């Protein structure tokens, strides 16, 4: 409990909103949920509206990104660039969130 108190005490010393949110997210173990939301947004942003229209679901579980697609042709085409997609999303998020990509 003393650690939380010291974190809260530091918050009153003029930290930025970014610092406050980071402490809150880490203190409440919300990293995985935030990463999941960020990955979904990055998927749409980086792959564009064309791929988004074929995307049924995107979720992150244990550093593996699962993407459900409605078109087997799109799934096959994307499978050739799995490593590039992983790198693009990780670069966009500025941290290694994804290690594997499974297209369904």
VMD Tcl script that builds the backbone (N, CA, C; Angstrom):
set m [mol new atoms 312]
animate dup $m
set s [atomselect $m all]
$s set {name element resname resid chain x y z} {
  {N N UNK 1 A 0.825 -1.186 0.000}
  {CA C UNK 1 A 0.000 0.000 0.000}
  {C C UNK 1 A 0.873 1.256 0.000}
  {N N UNK 2 A 2.041 1.193 0.587}
  {CA C UNK 2 A 2.920 2.353 0.640}
  {C C UNK 2 A 3.356 2.782 -0.758}
  {N N UNK 3 A 3.525 1.811 -1.660}
  {CA C UNK 3 A 3.939 2.138 -3.021}
  {C C UNK 3 A 2.881 2.987 -3.725}
  {N N UNK 4 A 1.614 2.604 -3.593}
  {CA C UNK 4 A 0.531 3.367 -4.215}
  {C C UNK 4 A 0.499 4.787 -3.670}
  {N N UNK 5 A 0.715 4.911 -2.369}
  {CA C UNK 5 A 0.700 6.232 -1.770}
  {C C UNK 5 A 1.810 7.100 -2.362}
  {N N UNK 6 A 3.004 6.511 -2.528}
  {CA C UNK 6 A 4.116 7.287 -3.080}
  {C C UNK 6 A 3.846 7.650 -4.535}
  {N N UNK 7 A 3.186 6.756 -5.310}
  {CA C UNK 7 A 2.816 7.089 -6.687}
  {C C UNK 7 A 1.838 8.254 -6.713}
  {N N UNK 8 A 0.849 8.206 -5.825}
  {CA C UNK 8 A -0.137 9.277 -5.784}
  {C C UNK 8 A 0.489 10.581 -5.321}
  {N N UNK 9 A 1.426 10.508 -4.423}
  {CA C UNK 9 A 2.105 11.705 -3.948}
  {C C UNK 9 A 2.873 12.355 -5.100}
  {N N UNK 10 A 3.513 11.532 -5.924}
  {CA C UNK 10 A 4.249 12.063 -7.076}
  {C C UNK 10 A 3.317 12.742 -8.054}
  {N N UNK 11 A 2.082 12.274 -8.161}
  {CA C UNK 11 A 1.138 12.859 -9.097}
  {C C UNK 11 A 0.815 14.307 -8.740}
  {N N UNK 12 A 0.867 14.647 -7.507}
  {CA C UNK 12 A 0.555 16.012 -7.082}
  {C C UNK 12 A 1.702 16.975 -7.342}
  {N N UNK 13 A 2.833 16.475 -7.789}
  {CA C UNK 13 A 4.010 17.320 -7.966}
  {C C UNK 13 A 4.144 17.875 -9.373}
  {N N UNK 14 A 3.046 17.937 -10.145}
  {CA C UNK 14 A 3.078 18.577 -11.449}
  {C C UNK 14 A 3.454 17.675 -12.610}
  {N N UNK 15 A 3.092 16.416 -12.561}
  {CA C UNK 15 A 3.372 15.512 -13.681}
  {C C UNK 15 A 2.424 15.792 -14.835}
  {N N UNK 16 A 2.827 15.367 -16.014}
  {CA C UNK 16 A 1.974 15.539 -17.190}
  {C C UNK 16 A 0.838 14.514 -17.158}
  {N N UNK 17 A -0.170 14.770 -17.971}
  {CA C UNK 17 A -1.300 13.846 -18.089}
  {C C UNK 17 A -0.803 12.478 -18.559}
  {N N UNK 18 A 0.174 12.479 -19.462}
  {CA C UNK 18 A 0.726 11.223 -19.975}
  {C C UNK 18 A 1.324 10.399 -18.837}
  {N N UNK 19 A 2.057 11.046 -17.938}
  {CA C UNK 19 A 2.652 10.339 -16.801}
  {C C UNK 19 A 1.576 9.785 -15.870}
  {N N UNK 20 A 0.534 10.575 -15.635}
  {CA C UNK 20 A -0.555 10.151 -14.762}
  {C C UNK 20 A -1.250 8.930 -15.349}
  {N N UNK 21 A -1.553 8.967 -16.657}
  {CA C UNK 21 A -2.209 7.832 -17.302}
  {C C UNK 21 A -1.332 6.586 -17.289}
  {N N UNK 22 A -0.046 6.770 -17.513}
  {CA C UNK 22 A 0.870 5.627 -17.511}
  {C C UNK 22 A 0.887 4.948 -16.144}
  {N N UNK 23 A 0.955 5.741 -15.077}
  {CA C UNK 23 A 0.948 5.184 -13.721}
  {C C UNK 23 A -0.373 4.473 -13.445}
  {N N UNK 24 A -1.483 5.076 -13.880}
  {CA C UNK 24 A -2.795 4.481 -13.659}
  {C C UNK 24 A -2.929 3.156 -14.410}
  {N N UNK 25 A -2.522 3.131 -15.677}
  {CA C UNK 25 A -2.632 1.923 -16.503}
  {C C UNK 25 A -1.773 0.798 -15.932}
  {N N UNK 26 A -0.526 1.111 -15.576}
  {CA C UNK 26 A 0.358 0.089 -15.020}
  {C C UNK 26 A -0.112 -0.375 -13.643}
  {N N UNK 27 A -0.589 0.548 -12.838}
  {CA C UNK 27 A -1.028 0.213 -11.487}
  {C C UNK 27 A -2.271 -0.650 -11.457}
  {N N UNK 28 A -3.087 -0.568 -12.492}
  {CA C UNK 28 A -4.326 -1.340 -12.541}
  {C C UNK 28 A -4.280 -2.482 -13.556}
  {N N UNK 29 A -3.090 -2.818 -14.039}
  {CA C UNK 29 A -2.881 -3.922 -14.984}
  {C C UNK 29 A -3.795 -3.827 -16.209}
  {N N UNK 30 A -3.845 -2.662 -16.810}
  {CA C UNK 30 A -4.686 -2.440 -17.987}
  {C C UNK 30 A -3.896 -2.477 -19.297}
  {N N UNK 31 A -2.624 -2.820 -19.228}
  {CA C UNK 31 A -1.763 -2.816 -20.422}
  {C C UNK 31 A -2.312 -3.688 -21.542}
  {N N UNK 32 A -2.750 -4.895 -21.223}
  {CA C UNK 32 A -3.219 -5.826 -22.259}
  {C C UNK 32 A -4.453 -5.279 -22.966}
  {N N UNK 33 A -5.368 -4.713 -22.225}
  {CA C UNK 33 A -6.575 -4.156 -22.828}
  {C C UNK 33 A -6.274 -2.956 -23.713}
  {N N UNK 34 A -5.389 -2.103 -23.261}
  {CA C UNK 34 A -4.993 -0.932 -24.045}
  {C C UNK 34 A -4.279 -1.377 -25.317}
  {N N UNK 35 A -3.383 -2.355 -25.201}
  {CA C UNK 35 A -2.684 -2.877 -26.381}
  {C C UNK 35 A -3.669 -3.456 -27.384}
  {N N UNK 36 A -4.693 -4.155 -26.918}
  {CA C UNK 36 A -5.697 -4.743 -27.801}
  {C C UNK 36 A -6.419 -3.647 -28.591}
  {N N UNK 37 A -6.804 -2.580 -27.921}
  {CA C UNK 37 A -7.474 -1.464 -28.592}
  {C C UNK 37 A -6.531 -0.794 -29.585}
  {N N UNK 38 A -5.285 -0.579 -29.178}
  {CA C UNK 38 A -4.304 0.066 -30.057}
  {C C UNK 38 A -4.033 -0.776 -31.303}
  {N N UNK 39 A -3.961 -2.092 -31.146}
  {CA C UNK 39 A -3.696 -2.987 -32.279}
  {C C UNK 39 A -4.859 -2.957 -33.263}
  {N N UNK 40 A -6.091 -2.963 -32.758}
  {CA C UNK 40 A -7.265 -2.891 -33.642}
  {C C UNK 40 A -7.254 -1.600 -34.450}
  {N N UNK 41 A -6.954 -0.502 -33.795}
  {CA C UNK 41 A -6.906 0.785 -34.488}
  {C C UNK 41 A -5.776 0.811 -35.518}
  {N N UNK 42 A -4.618 0.246 -35.166}
  {CA C UNK 42 A -3.487 0.211 -36.091}
  {C C UNK 42 A -3.795 -0.655 -37.311}
  {N N UNK 43 A -4.494 -1.775 -37.114}
  {CA C UNK 43 A -4.871 -2.657 -38.219}
  {C C UNK 43 A -5.676 -1.879 -39.261}
  {N N UNK 44 A -6.681 -1.160 -38.807}
  {CA C UNK 44 A -7.538 -0.388 -39.713}
  {C C UNK 44 A -6.747 0.741 -40.367}
  {N N UNK 45 A -5.971 1.456 -39.584}
  {CA C UNK 45 A -5.215 2.605 -40.078}
  {C C UNK 45 A -4.156 2.190 -41.116}
  {N N UNK 46 A -3.439 1.104 -40.845}
  {CA C UNK 46 A -2.316 0.712 -41.701}
  {C C UNK 46 A -2.742 -0.098 -42.922}
  {N N UNK 47 A -3.763 -0.919 -42.780}
  {CA C UNK 47 A -4.162 -1.762 -43.902}
  {C C UNK 47 A -5.278 -1.144 -44.740}
  {N N UNK 48 A -5.901 -0.109 -44.226}
  {CA C UNK 48 A -6.837 0.664 -45.026}
  {C C UNK 48 A -8.257 0.136 -45.054}
  {N N UNK 49 A -9.141 0.937 -45.660}
  {CA C UNK 49 A -10.564 0.585 -45.693}
  {C C UNK 49 A -10.870 -0.643 -46.550}
  {N N UNK 50 A -10.040 -0.929 -47.544}
  {CA C UNK 50 A -10.259 -2.113 -48.383}
  {C C UNK 50 A -10.167 -3.395 -47.580}
  {N N UNK 51 A -9.120 -3.528 -46.788}
  {CA C UNK 51 A -8.942 -4.718 -45.945}
  {C C UNK 51 A -9.935 -4.689 -44.786}
  {N N UNK 52 A -10.219 -3.501 -44.275}
  {CA C UNK 52 A -11.173 -3.388 -43.162}
  {C C UNK 52 A -12.545 -3.949 -43.550}
  {N N UNK 53 A -12.933 -3.766 -44.801}
  {CA C UNK 53 A -14.246 -4.254 -45.228}
  {C C UNK 53 A -14.322 -5.791 -45.218}
  {N N UNK 54 A -13.176 -6.465 -45.294}
  {CA C UNK 54 A -13.134 -7.933 -45.235}
  {C C UNK 54 A -12.816 -8.453 -43.833}
  {N N UNK 55 A -12.523 -7.545 -42.894}
  {CA C UNK 55 A -12.136 -7.934 -41.541}
  {C C UNK 55 A -13.365 -8.124 -40.670}
  {N N UNK 56 A -13.499 -9.311 -40.099}
  {CA C UNK 56 A -14.623 -9.615 -39.215}
  {C C UNK 56 A -14.278 -9.348 -37.751}
  {N N UNK 57 A -13.057 -9.709 -37.352}
  {CA C UNK 57 A -12.646 -9.533 -35.962}
  {C C UNK 57 A -11.132 -9.442 -35.881}
  {N N UNK 58 A -10.660 -8.643 -34.937}
  {CA C UNK 58 A -9.231 -8.495 -34.662}
  {C C UNK 58 A -9.071 -8.520 -33.152}
  {N N UNK 59 A -8.241 -9.440 -32.641}
  {CA C UNK 59 A -7.962 -9.420 -31.204}
  {C C UNK 59 A -6.563 -9.941 -30.927}
  {N N UNK 60 A -6.014 -9.448 -29.839}
  {CA C UNK 60 A -4.661 -9.770 -29.419}
  {C C UNK 60 A -4.724 -10.651 -28.190}
  {N N UNK 61 A -3.972 -11.750 -28.227}
  {CA C UNK 61 A -3.908 -12.658 -27.083}
  {C C UNK 61 A -2.486 -13.191 -26.978}
  {N N UNK 62 A -1.828 -12.874 -25.880}
  {CA C UNK 62 A -0.450 -13.340 -25.613}
  {C C UNK 62 A 0.492 -13.063 -26.777}
  {N N UNK 63 A 0.543 -11.843 -27.211}
  {CA C UNK 63 A 1.418 -11.363 -28.286}
  {C C UNK 63 A 1.153 -12.015 -29.640}
  {N N UNK 64 A -0.012 -12.621 -29.798}
  {CA C UNK 64 A -0.431 -13.173 -31.082}
  {C C UNK 64 A -1.665 -12.410 -31.528}
  {N N UNK 65 A -1.610 -11.873 -32.740}
  {CA C UNK 65 A -2.743 -11.151 -33.295}
  {C C UNK 65 A -3.565 -12.117 -34.126}
  {N N UNK 66 A -4.838 -12.254 -33.770}
  {CA C UNK 66 A -5.774 -13.104 -34.494}
  {C C UNK 66 A -6.682 -12.204 -35.315}
  {N N UNK 67 A -6.762 -12.486 -36.615}
  {CA C UNK 67 A -7.609 -11.694 -37.501}
  {C C UNK 67 A -8.528 -12.634 -38.267}
  {N N UNK 68 A -9.832 -12.418 -38.116}
  {CA C UNK 68 A -10.829 -13.192 -38.858}
  {C C UNK 68 A -11.210 -12.393 -40.097}
  {N N UNK 69 A -11.086 -13.032 -41.256}
  {CA C UNK 69 A -11.383 -12.381 -42.524}
  {C C UNK 69 A -12.517 -13.112 -43.232}
  {N N UNK 70 A -13.318 -12.357 -43.978}
  {CA C UNK 70 A -14.468 -12.949 -44.670}
  {C C UNK 70 A -14.104 -13.510 -46.040}
  {N N UNK 71 A -12.913 -13.186 -46.534}
  {CA C UNK 71 A -12.514 -13.623 -47.869}
  {C C UNK 71 A -11.272 -14.505 -47.818}
  {N N UNK 72 A -11.373 -15.734 -48.332}
  {CA C UNK 72 A -10.187 -16.598 -48.365}
  {C C UNK 72 A -9.098 -16.042 -49.284}
  {N N UNK 73 A -9.485 -15.303 -50.292}
  {CA C UNK 73 A -8.499 -14.714 -51.214}
  {C C UNK 73 A -7.681 -13.640 -50.501}
  {N N UNK 74 A -8.358 -12.781 -49.755}
  {CA C UNK 74 A -7.661 -11.734 -48.992}
  {C C UNK 74 A -6.775 -12.374 -47.930}
  {N N UNK 75 A -7.284 -13.414 -47.275}
  {CA C UNK 75 A -6.495 -14.127 -46.259}
  {C C UNK 75 A -5.210 -14.680 -46.872}
  {N N UNK 76 A -5.317 -15.284 -48.045}
  {CA C UNK 76 A -4.143 -15.846 -48.725}
  {C C UNK 76 A -3.142 -14.751 -49.089}
  {N N UNK 77 A -3.629 -13.646 -49.627}
  {CA C UNK 77 A -2.748 -12.537 -50.008}
  {C C UNK 77 A -2.030 -11.951 -48.794}
  {N N UNK 78 A -2.765 -11.751 -47.704}
  {CA C UNK 78 A -2.155 -11.191 -46.493}
  {C C UNK 78 A -1.164 -12.147 -45.857}
  {N N UNK 79 A -1.369 -13.452 -46.031}
  {CA C UNK 79 A -0.466 -14.427 -45.426}
  {C C UNK 79 A 0.957 -14.312 -45.987}
  {N N UNK 80 A 1.084 -13.838 -47.221}
  {CA C UNK 80 A 2.419 -13.662 -47.806}
  {C C UNK 80 A 3.189 -12.525 -47.144}
  {N N UNK 81 A 2.475 -11.577 -46.551}
  {CA C UNK 81 A 3.134 -10.422 -45.937}
  {C C UNK 81 A 3.008 -10.374 -44.431}
  {N N UNK 82 A 2.868 -11.532 -43.777}
  {CA C UNK 82 A 2.666 -11.562 -42.329}
  {C C UNK 82 A 3.783 -10.851 -41.569}
  {N N UNK 83 A 5.018 -11.121 -41.916}
  {CA C UNK 83 A 6.146 -10.504 -41.203}
  {C C UNK 83 A 6.130 -8.988 -41.377}
  {N N UNK 84 A 5.791 -8.538 -42.578}
  {CA C UNK 84 A 5.738 -7.096 -42.836}
  {C C UNK 84 A 4.602 -6.437 -42.046}
  {N N UNK 85 A 3.455 -7.102 -41.956}
  {CA C UNK 85 A 2.316 -6.569 -41.199}
  {C C UNK 85 A 2.675 -6.470 -39.718}
  {N N UNK 86 A 3.302 -7.496 -39.179}
  {CA C UNK 86 A 3.724 -7.490 -37.776}
  {C C UNK 86 A 4.667 -6.323 -37.524}
  {N N UNK 87 A 5.649 -6.154 -38.406}
  {CA C UNK 87 A 6.613 -5.069 -38.249}
  {C C UNK 87 A 5.932 -3.706 -38.348}
  {N N UNK 88 A 5.022 -3.538 -39.300}
  {CA C UNK 88 A 4.328 -2.259 -39.474}
  {C C UNK 88 A 3.531 -1.885 -38.222}
  {N N UNK 89 A 2.803 -2.845 -37.673}
  {CA C UNK 89 A 1.985 -2.556 -36.492}
  {C C UNK 89 A 2.865 -2.269 -35.284}
  {N N UNK 90 A 3.902 -3.076 -35.065}
  {CA C UNK 90 A 4.813 -2.832 -33.945}
  {C C UNK 90 A 5.504 -1.479 -34.079}
  {N N UNK 91 A 5.920 -1.125 -35.292}
  {CA C UNK 91 A 6.547 0.183 -35.515}
  {C C UNK 91 A 5.561 1.303 -35.244}
  {N N UNK 92 A 4.320 1.124 -35.664}
  {CA C UNK 92 A 3.291 2.139 -35.450}
  {C C UNK 92 A 3.018 2.353 -33.960}
  {N N UNK 93 A 3.028 1.266 -33.193}
  {CA C UNK 93 A 2.761 1.354 -31.758}
  {C C UNK 93 A 4.010 1.687 -30.945}
  {N N UNK 94 A 5.167 1.678 -31.597}
  {CA C UNK 94 A 6.459 2.003 -30.986}
  {C C UNK 94 A 6.856 1.059 -29.852}
  {N N UNK 95 A 6.371 -0.184 -29.956}
  {CA C UNK 95 A 6.805 -1.231 -29.022}
  {C C UNK 95 A 6.429 -2.575 -29.627}
  {N N UNK 96 A 7.090 -3.622 -29.166}
  {CA C UNK 96 A 6.820 -4.957 -29.707}
  {C C UNK 96 A 5.625 -5.571 -28.980}
  {N N UNK 97 A 4.481 -5.418 -29.598}
  {CA C UNK 97 A 3.238 -5.937 -29.039}
  {C C UNK 97 A 2.906 -7.288 -29.669}
  {N N UNK 98 A 3.224 -7.443 -30.967}
  {CA C UNK 98 A 2.856 -8.637 -31.716}
  {C C UNK 98 A 4.114 -9.418 -32.082}
  {N N UNK 99 A 4.063 -10.736 -31.852}
  {CA C UNK 99 A 5.145 -11.614 -32.288}
  {C C UNK 99 A 4.670 -12.574 -33.376}
  {N N UNK 100 A 3.352 -12.821 -33.429}
  {CA C UNK 100 A 2.816 -13.738 -34.426}
  {C C UNK 100 A 1.467 -13.220 -34.909}
  {N N UNK 101 A 1.116 -13.597 -36.137}
  {CA C UNK 101 A -0.143 -13.190 -36.746}
  {C C UNK 101 A -0.836 -14.427 -37.304}
  {N N UNK 102 A -2.063 -14.646 -36.860}
  {CA C UNK 102 A -2.846 -15.778 -37.358}
  {C C UNK 102 A -4.055 -15.234 -38.084}
  {N N UNK 103 A -4.155 -15.588 -39.351}
  {CA C UNK 103 A -5.268 -15.148 -40.189}
  {C C UNK 103 A -6.263 -16.298 -40.299}
  {N N UNK 104 A -7.510 -16.010 -40.004}
  {CA C UNK 104 A -8.552 -17.049 -40.036}
  {C C UNK 104 A -9.577 -16.728 -41.084}
}
mol reanalyze $m
mol bondsrecalc $m
mol representation Tube
mol addrep $m
